[in-house]
Amino acid sequence: MSSPPSPTPTAVPTSTAAPEPQTTFDPKPTAEPQSLTTARAAAVSADPIGEQSVAGDRFGQSVRVLDVTGDGKAEVIAGAPGKNGGAGMLVVLRGSPSGISDSGTQVFHPSQFGISSPQTAFGRILHR
């Protein structure tokens, strides 16, 4: 008796696309983060808003990322409710094709909106 014929091998489709990147979270990192270079540290510590931050300003207590200019690039809006003795302040950092820019940064104080209370905490909460 003869054996049955072997099945004909079929081609398995293969993908030439690059695999999707995998993002993982390491709860116990094994390496310390690299320190900032002197030039990068100077750039990071530059104050793009023209008002030197001090302890208690609470800059960034509330943050929203929205396209407020309608140009398709998101701006970062940050509150500093402790600024100016508790009156508070909002800062808008402009979005650009390469990310957030310190060019054209806008600063808003409560007095610009007719709010005169010295303890307004303007920028404490930002709603969308």
C-alpha positions in Angstrom: 0.0 0.0 0.0 1.3 3.4 -0.9 1.4 6.3 1.5 -0.8 9.3 0.9 0.8 12.2 -1.0 2.5 14.9 1.2 0.6 18.2 1.4 2.0 21.0 -0.8 3.7 23.6 1.3 2.0 27.0 1.2 3.7 30.3 1.6 3.1 32.1 4.8 2.6 35.8 4.3 5.2 38.0 6.0 5.0 41.6 6.8 7.8 44.0 5.9 6.5 46.8 8.1 8.5 47.6 11.2 7.2 46.2 14.4 5.2 48.5 16.6 7.4 50.0 19.4 6.8 48.5 22.8 6.5 50.9 25.7 7.2 49.4 29.1 7.3 50.8 32.6 10.2 49.8 34.8 9.0 50.2 38.4 12.6 49.8 39.6 14.9 51.6 37.2 18.4 50.2 37.2 20.3 53.3 36.0 20.4 56.9 37.3 19.1 59.6 34.9 21.9 61.4 33.1 22.7 64.8 34.5 22.1 67.9 32.5 24.9 69.5 30.6 25.9 73.0 31.7 24.4 74.5 28.4 21.2 72.6 28.8 20.9 73.5 32.4 21.2 77.2 31.6 18.5 76.8 28.9 16.2 75.0 31.3 16.6 77.6 34.0 16.0 80.6 31.7 12.8 82.4 32.7 10.7 82.8 29.5 8.0 84.7 31.3 10.1 87.7 32.4 8.9 87.4 36.0 11.4 85.6 38.2 9.7 82.7 40.0 10.1 82.5 43.8 9.2 79.9 46.4 5.5 79.9 47.0 4.4 80.9 43.5 3.2 77.4 42.9 3.9 77.7 39.1 2.4 74.8 37.3 -0.1 73.8 40.1 -2.6 73.6 37.3 -1.7 73.0 33.7 -3.7 72.5 30.5 -2.6 71.8 27.0 -4.9 73.3 24.4 -4.8 74.9 21.0 -6.0 78.3 22.1 -4.8 80.1 19.0 -6.5 77.8 16.5 -3.2 77.2 14.5 -3.2 73.4 15.0 -0.4 73.6 17.6 -1.2 73.2 21.3 -0.2 75.8 23.8 0.7 75.1 27.4 -1.3 77.1 29.9 0.1 77.1 33.4 -1.3 78.6 36.6 0.8 80.2 39.3 -1.8 80.9 42.0 0.7 82.0 44.7 2.4 84.6 42.4 2.3 88.3 43.6 1.3 87.5 47.2 -1.5 85.2 46.3 -3.1 87.2 43.5 -2.0 84.6 41.0 -1.0 84.5 37.4 -1.6 82.6 34.2 1.2 81.9 31.6 0.6 80.8 28.0 3.6 79.2 26.3 3.0 79.1 22.5 3.0 75.9 20.5 5.2 75.7 17.5 6.0 73.0 14.8 8.9 71.8 16.9 7.1 71.9 20.3 6.6 74.5 23.0 8.3 77.8 22.3 9.2 80.6 24.8 8.8 83.1 22.0 5.6 85.0 22.3 4.9 83.8 25.9 1.9 85.7 27.4 1.3 86.4 31.0 -2.1 87.3 32.5 -2.8 88.8 35.9 -6.2 89.0 37.6 -6.2 92.8 37.4 -6.4 92.5 33.6 -9.8 90.9 34.0 -11.1 93.4 36.6 -10.3 91.2 39.6 -8.7 93.2 42.4 -8.7 90.9 45.4 -5.1 90.4 46.6 -5.9 86.7 47.4 -7.5 85.7 44.2 -5.2 82.7 43.6 -5.7 83.3 39.9 -4.6 80.1 38.0 -5.3 77.7 40.9 -7.8 75.7 38.8 -8.0 75.5 35.0 -11.1 74.0 33.4 -11.4 73.1 29.8 
